[in-house]
């Protein structure tokens, strides 16, 4: 469906901050855009060896790495939802971590995911927050500088705030169960806010979060 180029640092990330959000009852999981499989170890830590974990990855070299020692039962090379056999199973959890913003049409991807979910199935996503304080500060200074990773990754097609993230899911037939900020700017740069972290977090509001984590189910 959509090209997904993730040659930056995403392929190694285990995303441990998502561990508490992984639905405990999930037994069949699909990790879309799994890259080299960094998230696989986190899924296994949450769900154990009894869960089935499949991946989809467009880059053949990264998909091959994910097949070896990353905890996946199967990794398909291709684009979601057109990867081989992607329509042959139902999943309790479909993950789009640092993926939807790379797609030209994330709305179609989420609609397609609904057709692959079990009756009680859920989707999870990690999506950058365009209202992140360092990005806003750059705009105030007249800068919009693309980078190799992060919120202004040069391979991003789409940009979202918390409100538009929630709309992305509700507009494609989901009910958002959780939408939580992750990777706080105060914790990322503690030396800049020493002794003032609580006050700064209060003042920054939702601009303190680099990403949002979403868990949603079909309406």
N, C-alpha and C positions, 0 to 999 in steps of 0.2 A: 504493500500500500504506500508507505512513505519511506523515503530514504532516511537512514539514521546513521550519521557519522559521529563516532565517539572516540576520537583518537587522543583526547586529553587524558585526565587522570581518573575518569569515571570507572574504567574497567577493573581497577584494583579495589574499589571501595567496598567494605563489608557492610556499611550502613548500620552499625550496631545501635544507633539511636532509634531505629525502627523496631528493635526487638520487642518492646512492650506493646506495640501496636499490631503485631501479627496475630490474627484471630486463632485462638488456641485449638479450636475444633477442626481446623483445616487439615484434610488428609491428602488432597490432590492440588498441587500448586503449580502455576505456570509463571515463570519469571521472564517477562518480555524485555528484550534488550539486555540480556544477562551478561554480555561482554565476556570477560574471562572467568566470570562466576564468583566474584567476590561476595555477593549477597548470599550465595548458597550456604556458606558456613553459618550465617546468621539464621537462616530458615531452619537449618538442622538443629541449631541450639534451641530454637523455640518449639519445634514440632517433633524432633526425634527421628530415629531411623525408620519408623513405621510409615511416615508420610512419603508420598510420591512427589518428586520435584523435577519438573521439566523446564527447559529453557528454550528461548528463541533468540538467535543472534544473527545479524545480517553479515558481519565480517567473519569470513571463514576461518581465519587464523585465530581469532579470539574464541570462536565457537569450539574449535579444536582444543584449546587450552581448558575451556570450561568442562569438557568431557572427562578430564583426568584429575581426579582427586579433589573436586570442588563440591561433591555431595549431590550432584545431579544424576537422575536416573536416565535422562535422555536430553540431548541438546540438538535442536533442529537449526540448520543454517537457512536463513531467509528472513523475510519481512513479515511482521504480524499484520493481518491475520492470514496471510497467504503462504506461510511456511508449511512444508509438507506435514500432512496429518493433523494440522492444528484444529480442524473441525471434527476430529474423530473422538474426542474425549470431552467430558465435563470436568470443570475445575471448581474447587471450593474457594480458591483464592487466585486471582490474577494480579500480578505486580507490574507496575509501570514506574520504576524508580529512575528519575533523571532521564525520562524517555519522551513523555508527551510533548515537552517543549521543543524537542528535536523534530517533531512531525509537522508536515504542512497541514494535515487534517487530523488533529487529535480527537475531534468530535466523532468522526467515522470510526476511529480505532476503539473508542469507548463503546460505541453502539455495537460494534462487532463483538466486543468482549462479553456483552450481556448475553449473546447467543451461546457462549461457551461456559457460562456459569451454571453450577448446580442450583437447585431450588433455593438453598440458603447461602449461595455463594456471594463473595464480596470481592471488591477490587481495592487495591492499595496503590498509592502513588506518592512519590516525593517530587515536588515541583518548586522551582526557584520563585522567590518573592521579589517582584520588581520594585516594591516599596522598601527594600533593604536600605538601611541608612547610608552605607558607603556609596550606593548607586545614586541615591537622592543628592548626596553631597557633591558627587561628580556633576550632576545636572545643574545644581546651583552654580557651580564653577564653569558651566558651559561645556562639560565633557561627557562624552558617551564613548568610552573606549572598550572595544571588544578585547577579549582575552582568550587564553587557551582553555580555560575552565571557569567555573563560577557562574554567577547570575548573568553576566554579559559574555558568556561563551559564544564565540563567533559562529558556532554551528547551530545555534538556536534559531528556530523559525518563529516561535510563538513566545509571548511574554505575558505573565499573569500577576495579579495581586490576589490577596485572599478572597476578595469578593468575586473576581472573575474565575478563580479556581472553583469556588463553590458553584458558580453558574455553569461552568464547563460540565460538571457532573449532573446537576439538576436538569440542564437542557438536553442531556443525552439519556435521560430516563433513570437516574439514580437518586437515592436518598442518602445524603451525607451523614454518616454516623459520627465521624470525628474529623476535625480539621485543626491540627495543632502545629504551632510554630516549632521549628527545630533549628539547631545551630545558631545560638544566640551571639550577637556581635560583642557583647560584654565579655562572654567567656572566650570568644575567639581572640580578642585583643585585650586581655586583662591589664596589661601594663598601661593602657591608655585611660582606664577607668578606675584605677586603684583607689579604694576608699570611698568610691561614689557609685558603685555598681547598682545598688537598689534604687537610688534616685534616678540614675540614667535609664534603667530599664522602665521605670514608671513614665519618664518623659518620652521615651522612644516609642512606646506602644507597639503596634505591629511592625514598625520599621526595624525593630531589633532582630527579626528573624530572617535568616538567609533563605530558608525554604519552609514550605508547609508540607506536612504529611497528612494524607487523606485516606480514610477508610469509608467505603460506601457500598450499598447493596442496591439491587434493582428495585425500582418503585413498584 
